[in-house]
Amino acid sequence: MSIETILNYKNIAVVGISDNPERPSYDVAGFLEEHGYNIIPVNPSLAEWKGKKSYPDLKSIPVKVDVVDIFRRPEAVPPIVDEAIAIKAKAVWMQLGIVNEEAAAKAMATGIEVVMDKCMKIEYNRLKR
């Protein structure tokens, strides 16, 4: 599987999404939503993001999640990957600056595609334009 394949999935859970327009998670999620993706906000501190219900964790999401897009520090990634495995996500995407080799290996061992240290918005613009 490739980045291009992952970008064809539509249900994206954005873990660590912010309601602050200055934050990268807000910008990237908004961009993806404008380009036809179904954004599922995941942040226990938010009730909603741009009118969409925000979930406290991946296991609370009532629909199938294709991609788990992570905007959290590398040390916060392992439990998120454990949840991604539990909900049978197709891919885990760690945004720019986020690398956790151990969590990546665990996800890949269960058949989940992993992207690290890349931005979905940048990759979309590079591949889809």
C-alpha positions in Angstrom: 0.0 0.0 0.0 1.1 3.5 -0.6 0.5 7.1 0.6 -1.7 7.5 -2.5 -3.8 4.5 -1.5 -4.2 5.9 2.0 -5.3 9.3 0.6 -8.1 7.5 -1.2 -9.7 6.4 2.2 -12.5 8.8 3.3 -13.1 8.4 7.1 -10.3 10.1 9.0 -10.2 10.2 12.8 -8.0 13.2 13.7 -6.5 12.5 17.1 -5.5 15.6 19.0 -7.6 17.9 16.8 -7.8 21.5 18.1 -10.6 24.1 17.8 -7.9 26.8 17.5 -7.5 27.9 13.9 -3.8 28.6 14.5 -3.0 25.0 15.2 -1.8 22.6 12.5 -4.4 20.0 13.4 -7.2 22.5 12.8 -5.7 23.6 9.4 -5.0 20.1 8.1 -8.4 18.7 9.2 -10.2 21.7 7.6 -8.3 21.3 4.4 -9.1 17.6 4.2 -12.7 18.2 5.0 -12.9 20.8 2.1 -11.4 18.1 -0.2 -14.2 15.5 0.5 -12.9 13.7 3.5 -15.1 12.8 6.5 -13.3 14.2 9.5 -14.0 12.5 12.8 -12.7 14.8 15.6 -11.0 13.0 18.5 -10.1 15.1 21.6 -11.4 14.5 25.1 -11.2 18.2 25.8 -13.6 19.2 22.9 -17.3 18.7 22.7 -17.2 19.5 19.0 -15.1 20.8 16.1 -16.7 23.0 13.5 -20.1 21.6 14.4 -19.1 17.9 14.4 -19.2 15.9 17.6 -15.8 15.2 19.0 -15.1 11.8 20.6 -12.9 11.3 23.6 -11.1 8.3 22.0 -11.1 6.0 18.9 -13.2 3.3 20.6 -16.1 5.8 21.1 -16.5 6.4 17.3 -19.7 4.7 16.0 -18.5 4.5 12.4 -15.7 2.7 10.6 -12.4 4.6 10.7 -10.1 4.2 7.8 -7.2 6.4 8.8 -6.1 7.5 12.3 -4.3 10.9 11.8 -2.3 11.6 14.9 -1.4 15.1 16.1 0.1 14.2 19.5 3.7 13.9 20.8 5.6 10.7 19.9 5.4 9.4 23.5 1.6 9.6 23.3 1.3 7.5 20.2 1.5 3.9 21.5 -2.0 3.8 23.2 -3.5 5.5 20.2 -2.0 2.8 18.0 -3.4 0.2 20.4 -6.9 1.7 19.9 -6.3 1.9 16.1 -5.6 -1.9 16.1 -8.7 -2.5 18.3 -11.0 -0.7 15.9 -9.3 -2.2 12.9 -8.3 1.0 11.2 -6.6 0.6 7.8 -3.9 3.1 8.4 -2.1 5.2 11.1 -0.7 8.5 10.0 1.7 10.4 12.3 2.0 14.0 11.2 5.2 16.0 10.6 7.7 15.6 13.4 5.9 12.6 14.9 7.9 9.3 14.8 7.4 6.3 17.1 9.1 3.3 15.6 7.9 0.8 18.2 4.2 1.8 17.8 4.7 1.7 14.0 6.1 -1.8 14.1 3.2 -2.9 16.3 0.6 -1.5 13.9 2.4 -2.9 10.8 2.5 -6.4 12.5 -1.3 -6.4 12.5 -1.5 -5.3 8.8 -2.1 -1.6 9.4 -0.3 0.8 7.0 1.8 3.4 8.8 3.1 6.8 7.6 5.3 8.8 9.9 6.7 12.3 9.9 4.5 13.4 6.9 1.6 15.8 6.6 -1.6 14.6 4.9 -2.3 18.1 3.5 1.2 18.3 2.0 1.0 14.8 0.6 -2.4 15.4 -0.8 -1.2 18.6 -2.6 1.9 16.7 -3.9 0.0 13.7 -5.2 -3.5 14.9 -6.1 -2.9 18.2 -7.9 
